[in-house]
């Protein structure tokens, strides 16, 4: 369980800083069958703001979970 928490928190910390860059990069890719790319391509600005806010919350308030 610790390993899963560590990777989950690392992903949140990364997304809190780079979610817009990840989304912009996904939009440059020309793939149709990769669900994660399609997910990021479909995000609106409001969605990005929500993801970033939630990731920042984890980064700020889930400190006891070690990275």
ZIFEN-V524588 format. One line per field, one symbol per residue. ss: DSSP state (H for helix, E for strand, L for the rest). psi: psi as a letter, one per 20 degrees, with the letter a starting at -180 (. if undefined). burial: # if it has 16 or more other C-alpha atoms within 10 Angstrom, else .. Layout:
ss: ???
psi: ???
burial: ???
//
This chain:
ss: LHHHHHHHHHHHHHHHHHHHHHHHHHHHLLLLLLHHHHHHHLLLHHHHHHHHHHHHHHHHHLLLLLL
psi: hggggghghggggghhhjhghgggghhiqmqhjohhghghhiprhhggggggghhhggggikhhoq.
burial: ........##.#####..##..#..#..........##.##......#..##..##.##........
//
